[in-house]
Amino acid sequence: MHEMSLMESVREIVDEAARANGATRVAVVRLQIGALATVVPEALRFAFDVVMKGGCAERATLEIEHVPGVAWCWDCSASVTLAAGALVCPQCTGHRLEITGGTEMRVSEIDLAQEEEVATCA
Amino acid sequence: MCVTCGCESTAQHGHGPEHHHDHDHDHPHEHGVAGARGFGVLRAATTRTVSVEQDLLAKNNRYAAENRGRFAAEGVLALNLVSSPGSGKTTLLVRTLEALRGRRPVAVIEGDQQTRLDADRIAATGAPVVQLNTGKGCHLDAHQVGHALGELAAPTGGVLFIENVGNLVCPAAFDLGEAHKVVFLSVTEGDDKPLKYPDMFRAAALCLVTKSDLLPYVPFDAERAIANARSVNPALECLVLSVTSGAGLDAWLAWLEREIAARAPAGAKRAADLGQGLHA
């Protein structure tokens, strides 16, 4: 359920970035979401359409880049890739894992839609 | 003149399969870029990619850092109490406040979706309390807590208890500036809960297994619960206690004293400095 308030942060970040770049419409919003982030991408997608209404990114496309989870396994002494929800090391099934990556929730970039006046001739 | 086809006609005419003009052309209007011919002004939509690279929690984390700096400067142990609803957070808190009364300064921030029922229970112990109602929100955030701090005298050398909204999911993601999250797990829930809701158990420093007086009546294995919690977070400290029987409360109070002592010296020194400043 906190996806709604996270999406409100997305709206603030996107609206501010658009304004700072002199744009009023955003065509694409790109997020990076780690596999171990405390968030459900599907719930983010649902919240996106609702929360973006009335802002620069109304009717924009949401693209989510999934970042793999990474942990240091103290039993293997190795960096291992961790799937969402995994509690044990995929190599040794040990529990002594320290998460080192894949918890990010970030607006990576936006595509600004700009209307330009173009003089044309035949 | 039509800026799409360049003809002089003012009558209706088509431009092939794309679209039709069903009106006169005495004003400029959009035709898009593709297939444009003739003279005129077009409005073209282009896109430009802008790098943003901003964390969704950045704003909350800035407020949390502010709160944390404030707690450090004031020598306050701030604890964020988290659990599913009904695990006994408020009951243990009331008992703890009674135990600390006259020994340690305390303050409480109560988070609930609605009502100030919990704040009234806390206020009855004599402890200063601020109730935050989150309305539709499912968690406290650092900004709300910052506002509440403005209404409370800093419990220097003591504890600020922040009782979060009963929710084992969302509050895990929102740092309030606390020293530690303390997660409650009551024996009426299930010893597999740490596996089902790992984020919160991963984020916590201490797990309190509560309502242990009910252990004879429920199929809850405290050892298994602790093993499950530690499989998610090997560094997690765990205590088993009951407010009803009083079992385990000494260990909890000892844990609090240890954590207070870890912060109090700098705080006490600063309070003394401030006192001197006032009397100078």
Chai-1 contact restraints between the chains, C-beta under 6 A:
chainA,res_idxA,chainB,res_idxB,connection_type,confidence,min_distance_angstrom,max_distance_angstrom,comment,restraint_id
A,M1,B,C138,contact,1.0,0.0,6.0,A-B,restraint_1
A,M1,B,C170,contact,1.0,0.0,6.0,A-B,restraint_2
A,H2,B,C138,contact,1.0,0.0,6.0,A-B,restraint_3
A,H2,B,H139,contact,1.0,0.0,6.0,A-B,restraint_4
A,H2,B,C170,contact,1.0,0.0,6.0,A-B,restraint_5
A,L6,B,L56,contact,1.0,0.0,6.0,A-B,restraint_6
A,S9,B,L56,contact,1.0,0.0,6.0,A-B,restraint_7
A,I13,B,Q54,contact,1.0,0.0,6.0,A-B,restraint_8
A,A17,B,V52,contact,1.0,0.0,6.0,A-B,restraint_9
A,N21,B,V50,contact,1.0,0.0,6.0,A-B,restraint_10
A,A27,B,T47,contact,1.0,0.0,6.0,A-B,restraint_11
A,T38,B,A172,contact,1.0,0.0,6.0,A-B,restraint_12
A,T38,B,A173,contact,1.0,0.0,6.0,A-B,restraint_13
A,T38,B,D199,contact,1.0,0.0,6.0,A-B,restraint_14
A,L87,B,S231,contact,1.0,0.0,6.0,A-B,restraint_15
A,L87,B,V232,contact,1.0,0.0,6.0,A-B,restraint_16
A,H95,B,S231,contact,1.0,0.0,6.0,A-B,restraint_17
A,R96,B,P234,contact,1.0,0.0,6.0,A-B,restraint_18
A,M105,B,L56,contact,1.0,0.0,6.0,A-B,restraint_19
A,R106,B,D55,contact,1.0,0.0,6.0,A-B,restraint_20
A,V107,B,V52,contact,1.0,0.0,6.0,A-B,restraint_21
A,V107,B,Q54,contact,1.0,0.0,6.0,A-B,restraint_22
A,E109,B,T49,contact,1.0,0.0,6.0,A-B,restraint_23
A,E109,B,S51,contact,1.0,0.0,6.0,A-B,restraint_24
A,E109,B,V52,contact,1.0,0.0,6.0,A-B,restraint_25
A,I110,B,V50,contact,1.0,0.0,6.0,A-B,restraint_26
A,I110,B,V52,contact,1.0,0.0,6.0,A-B,restraint_27
A,D111,B,T47,contact,1.0,0.0,6.0,A-B,restraint_28
A,D111,B,T49,contact,1.0,0.0,6.0,A-B,restraint_29
A,L112,B,R48,contact,1.0,0.0,6.0,A-B,restraint_30
A,L112,B,V50,contact,1.0,0.0,6.0,A-B,restraint_31
A,A113,B,A45,contact,1.0,0.0,6.0,A-B,restraint_32
A,A113,B,T47,contact,1.0,0.0,6.0,A-B,restraint_33
A,Q114,B,T46,contact,1.0,0.0,6.0,A-B,restraint_34
A,E115,B,R43,contact,1.0,0.0,6.0,A-B,restraint_35
A,E115,B,A45,contact,1.0,0.0,6.0,A-B,restraint_36
A,E116,B,A44,contact,1.0,0.0,6.0,A-B,restraint_37
A,E117,B,V41,contact,1.0,0.0,6.0,A-B,restraint_38
A,V118,B,L42,contact,1.0,0.0,6.0,A-B,restraint_39
A,V118,B,A44,contact,1.0,0.0,6.0,A-B,restraint_40
A,A119,B,V41,contact,1.0,0.0,6.0,A-B,restraint_41
A,T120,B,A36,contact,1.0,0.0,6.0,A-B,restraint_42
A,T120,B,G40,contact,1.0,0.0,6.0,A-B,restraint_43
A,T120,B,L42,contact,1.0,0.0,6.0,A-B,restraint_44
A,C121,B,F39,contact,1.0,0.0,6.0,A-B,restraint_45
A,A122,B,G6,contact,1.0,0.0,6.0,A-B,restraint_46
A,A122,B,R37,contact,1.0,0.0,6.0,A-B,restraint_47
A,A122,B,G38,contact,1.0,0.0,6.0,A-B,restraint_48
